[in-house]
């Protein structure tokens, strides 16, 4: 199983949607970390656990710019099959990400 802990592998202060919006954007997370690890896990037939704990919060633009774009590229079924989430700090966060993955209007 692959694992990404956003707070330590990326940043504990996720930013906005695009790289041009500033540091630690959803686009940066997607392109530099999430998508490569997703593709590796997909090829290996593994799950990818994304640990959302220990961050100061997640702007909706960050979530949309990373998980929403991933869903657009690979399809919601592939994302839901491979991605798993851990969020003790905010249990509602997994529901919000799921909505972004399956609902184009939420992106």
C-alpha angles and dihedrals in degrees: 000000000000121000136198120184102194095201094057104022095045119001140312088223107056113196138207131306107278135042087238088061092066143270125344096017126173089248091054091048091048098047100037102037120359101049096044092048091043090053092047092051092044091054092046094046091241135136121245116221113205111198109206098180128114096032124123091236141298123256110221088235090059092051093046093044092053113025094026093052090045088055091050091052100043105019130252094268093058092046094049091046096052106029124079124175136211119198118155091155093058115012091185091063093079090054091050093050091047089053090051091050096050102033118066090193089060092059 
